Amino acid sequence: MKTVSLSGSLRENVGKKDATLLRREEKTPSVLYGGKEQVHFHITENDAKKLVYTPNVYIVELEINGNKVNAIVKDVQIHPVTDRVIHIDFLEIMDGAPVKIKLPVTTSGFSVGVRNGGKLSQNFRSLLVEGKVADLPDAIDVDITEIKIGHKIRVSEMKWPGLRFLDPAGAVVVSVAMSRGASIEEEEEEAREAEAAAAAESEGEEGATEEAAAE
């Protein structure tokens, strides 16, 4: 995974009033969990935006008043009107310990179904996984090349070394649906080939039966 360095400062006071004052100064109240005790601190609003408003997921090299830890973003609070980042929860990463984190989902390849006019639907922009930090990729890539019209890839079919997928097994990650004007030429061609093979096999059996009868 990508890493980013971030500096924070301990909060002198904790509470709604102090948090409001920090936000007026364009600072984002934050909390670090996972260690021996919770650490209340703040970062600049600009750093918070860079961390949150991106498709990337980072390992955060966090320095708070001289103390350095590695962490991930666990939860983010966004103002419903202004879209400002108003609070961030970080989780400290312990060496060798598994973490639960949402990773972005990307797709690669050109789906057979899409080539035939179907419509690709991606229902998950991120997936919740559990694994050690060393095994976490930047994103979960889904190869859609072989997906035909009407076919789906579910969470249960997702495989990645060292990761366990935690979303419902039956949930559909990506699918290709029929759309107006869609063609199923390739599917029909496969059906015709199968019928031809079956007919040839049947003719062969009939020929063998006739030869046996003639004998």
C-alpha positions in Angstrom: 0.0 0.0 0.0 1.0 3.6 -0.5 2.2 5.5 2.5 1.8 9.2 3.5 3.5 11.2 6.3 1.3 13.3 8.6 2.0 15.5 11.5 -0.4 16.2 14.3 -0.5 18.2 17.6 -2.0 17.1 20.9 -5.2 18.8 21.9 -5.0 20.9 25.1 -8.7 20.3 25.8 -11.3 17.7 24.7 -14.9 18.6 24.1 -17.4 20.1 21.6 -16.3 23.7 22.4 -12.7 23.0 21.8 -13.5 21.0 18.6 -15.5 24.0 17.3 -12.6 26.4 18.0 -10.2 24.1 16.2 -12.5 23.9 13.1 -12.7 27.7 13.1 -8.9 27.6 12.8 -9.1 25.2 9.9 -7.9 22.3 12.0 -9.5 18.8 12.1 -10.0 17.1 15.5 -8.8 13.5 15.4 -8.4 10.5 17.7 -5.8 7.6 17.5 -7.1 4.3 18.7 -5.4 0.9 19.1 -2.6 1.8 21.5 -2.4 1.7 25.3 -4.7 4.7 25.4 -6.6 7.0 23.1 -4.7 10.0 21.8 -6.7 13.1 21.0 -4.9 15.4 18.6 -5.6 17.6 15.5 -4.2 18.0 12.0 -4.6 20.7 9.5 -7.8 20.7 7.4 -5.8 20.7 4.3 -4.0 17.5 5.3 -7.4 16.0 6.2 -8.7 16.8 2.7 -5.7 15.2 1.0 -6.2 12.1 3.1 -9.9 11.7 2.6 -10.8 13.1 -0.8 -8.8 10.6 -2.8 -9.5 7.1 -4.2 -6.3 5.9 -2.6 -6.0 4.2 0.8 -2.9 4.9 2.7 -0.7 3.7 5.6 -0.3 6.9 7.5 3.1 7.6 9.1 1.7 9.7 11.9 3.8 11.9 14.1 2.2 13.5 17.1 4.4 15.7 19.2 7.5 13.7 18.4 5.9 10.3 18.8 5.7 8.2 15.6 3.2 5.4 14.8 1.8 3.8 11.7 -1.9 4.0 11.3 -4.9 3.7 9.0 -8.0 5.8 8.7 -10.7 4.0 10.5 -13.6 6.5 10.3 -14.3 9.9 8.9 -17.1 12.4 9.7 -18.1 14.8 6.9 -20.3 17.8 7.4 -23.6 17.1 5.6 -23.9 20.6 4.1 -20.3 22.0 3.6 -18.6 18.6 3.0 -15.8 19.6 5.3 -13.9 16.9 7.1 -14.9 17.5 10.7 -13.4 14.5 12.5 -11.1 11.5 11.7 -10.5 8.3 13.7 -7.1 6.6 13.2 -6.2 3.0 14.1 -2.7 2.3 15.1 -1.2 -0.7 13.2 0.7 -3.3 15.2 3.5 -5.3 13.5 2.2 -8.5 12.1 -1.4 -8.0 13.4 -4.2 -8.2 10.9 -6.3 -5.1 10.2 -9.8 -4.6 8.8 -9.9 -2.0 6.1 -11.9 -1.0 3.0 -9.9 -1.1 -0.2 -11.0 0.4 -3.5 -12.2 -1.9 -6.3 -10.9 -1.4 -9.9 -11.7 -3.4 -13.1 -9.5 -4.5 -15.9 -10.1 -6.1 -19.3 -12.9 -5.7 -21.8 -15.9 -7.7 -21.0 -17.4 -10.1 -23.6 -20.8 -8.9 -22.6 -19.9 -5.3 -22.9 -18.5 -5.9 -26.4 -21.9 -7.4 -27.3 -23.7 -4.3 -26.1 -24.4 -5.2 -22.5 -24.1 -2.7 -19.6 -21.4 -3.2 -17.0 -22.5 -2.4 -13.4 -20.1 -2.0 -10.5 -22.0 -2.3 -7.3 -19.0 -2.0 -4.9 -16.5 0.9 -5.1 -14.7 -0.6 -2.1 -14.6 -3.9 -0.3 -14.0 -4.6 3.4 -11.1 -7.0 3.8 -9.0 -8.4 6.7 -5.3 -9.0 6.3 -1.8 -8.1 7.4 -0.5 -4.8 6.2 2.2 -6.4 4.2 -0.5 -8.2 2.2 -2.7 -5.2 1.5 -2.7 -4.0 -2.2 -3.4 -0.5 -3.3 -6.7 -1.8 -4.8 -8.6 -5.0 -5.5 -8.5 -5.5 -9.2 -11.4 -7.5 -10.9 -10.7 -9.0 -14.3 -14.0 -8.6 -16.2 -12.8 -10.0 -19.5 -14.8 -13.2 -19.4 -18.0 -11.8 -18.0 -20.9 -12.3 -20.5 -24.3 -10.8 -20.6 -26.3 -11.9 -17.5 -23.2 -13.0 -15.7 -22.0 -11.7 -12.2 -19.0 -11.8 -10.0 -19.9 -12.1 -6.3 -17.9 -11.5 -3.1 -17.6 -15.3 -2.7 -15.6 -15.5 -5.9 -13.1 -12.9 -4.9 -9.7 -14.3 -4.2 -6.6 -12.4 -3.1 -3.5 -13.8 -1.4 -3.5 -13.2 2.3 -6.8 -11.4 2.4 -10.2 -12.4 3.7 -13.3 -10.7 2.2 -15.8 -9.6 4.9 -18.7 -8.3 2.8 -21.7 -10.7 2.4 -20.6 -13.6 0.2 -23.7 -13.4 -2.1 -23.3 -9.7 -2.8 -22.7 -8.8 -6.5 -19.5 -6.9 -7.1 -19.8 -6.5 -10.8 -22.2 -7.7 -13.5 -23.2 -7.3 -17.1 -26.9 -6.8 -17.8 -28.8 -6.9 -21.1 -29.4 -3.5 -22.7 -31.4 -2.4 -25.6 -29.7 -3.3 -28.9 -27.4 -5.8 -27.1 -26.1 -8.7 -29.2 -25.4 -12.2 -28.0 -23.6 -13.3 -31.1 -20.7 -14.9 -29.2 -23.1 -16.8 -26.9 -25.2 -17.9 -29.9 -22.0 -19.0 -31.7 -21.0 -21.1 -28.8 -24.4 -22.7 -28.7 -24.2 -23.4 -32.5 -20.8 -25.0 -32.0 -22.1 -27.2 -29.2 -25.1 -28.3 -31.4 -22.8 -29.1 -34.3 -20.6 -31.2 -32.1 -23.6 -33.0 -30.7 -24.9 -33.7 -34.2 -21.6 -34.9 -35.4 -21.4 -37.3 -32.4 -24.9 -38.5 -33.0 -24.1 -39.2 -36.7 -21.0 -41.1 -35.7 -23.0 -43.3 -33.4 -25.7 -43.9 -36.1 -22.9 -44.8 -38.6 -21.4 -47.3 -36.1 -24.8 -48.8 -35.5 -25.5 -49.3 -39.2 -22.1 -50.9 -39.8 -22.7 -53.3 -36.9 -26.1 -54.2 -38.3 -24.6 -54.8 -41.8 -22.1 -57.2 -40.3 
